[in-house]
Amino acid sequence: MPDENAFTLRQVDQARADFAAVLDELVKALFARLTTRREVWRVALMGVVGGASLMQTLAFIFRSLSSAGHAARPDR
């Protein structure tokens, strides 16, 4: 008695080829989304520049606050 759900070799071969094509497209899409060296370099440089400018701004604010505090305080 033949099984109703059995596949022929031709159907299996065609399904395997379809699956391989889909997998190939998926791999291509994933590789296309990877970051390049140029993008990594740009993000690292922006982090360094942003961090340095933030530190300079904070140093300026703290210097101005501390000098204003000394000027307002009477000498003993």
N, C-alpha and C positions, 0 to 999 in steps of 0.2 A: 504494500500500500504506500504510494508516494506521499510525501509530506507536502501539505499545501503551502507552507512557508519556506520551502527550500528555494535557494537561488541557483541559477545556472552559473556556470563559470564565466560566461560573457557578462552577466549582470554584476557579478562580483568584481570582475576586472574593470568594468566601466565605473563602478562605485569607487574603487581604489584610485582610479585616475582622477575622478572628480574631487575626492578627498585630498589628494596630493596637490591639485591646483588651488583649492581653497587654502590649504596650509601654506603654500608658497606665497600667495597674496598676503596672508596674515603676517608672515615673517617679513616680507618686504615693507609692509606698513609699520611694523614695530621698529625696524631698522631706520626707517625714515624719521621716526620720532626721537631718536637718540640725539643727545646734544653733541655739538661739534666742539673741537678744541677752541675755536674762535669764540663761541658762546660762553664756554667755561672761563676763558681768559677775560672776557668782557665783564662777567659777573664778579670775578675776583677783583679786578681793578676797580670797579665801582664800589665794592665793599671797602677796599682800602681807602679810596678817596673819601667816601662817605663817612667812614669812621674817623679819619683824620680831621675832616671839617667839623664833625660833631665834637671832637675833643677840643679843638681850638675855640669853638663857640662856648663850650662849657667853661673852659679856662678863662675866657674873657668875662663871662658872667660872674664867676666866682671872684675874680680879681676886682671887678667893679663893685661887687657887694661888700667885699672885705674892706676896700678903701673907703667906701661910703660909711661903713660901720665905725671905722677909726676916726673919721672926721666928725661924726655926730657925738662921739663919746667924749665927755670932758676929761682933761688930764687930772690925775690925783696928786 
